[in-house]
């Protein structure tokens, strides 16, 4: 199994996997403040037409090169809130 890595290196397109080993989607955006080292969570693309979902940091169980593993499975991930990017 790959070694854990920091949230700083997570890239768009990395695979997001549930605790039940289901592929939940891919990282769309990493949410946080790098200067203050505050990881807020992820925006996860769930499919071609699916709306991105907000995954709070506390649901991220492990980050390894190329993938993010969550502490929830597919059923719980389906109930996550839709992600709405902040307006600037």
Secondary structure, DSSP 4 states (H G I P E B T S, - for coil): -PPB--GGG--TT-EEE-TTS-EEEEEEEEEEETTTTEEEEEEEE-SSSPPPEEEEGGGEEEEETTEEEESS-HHHHTTSPBP-PPP-
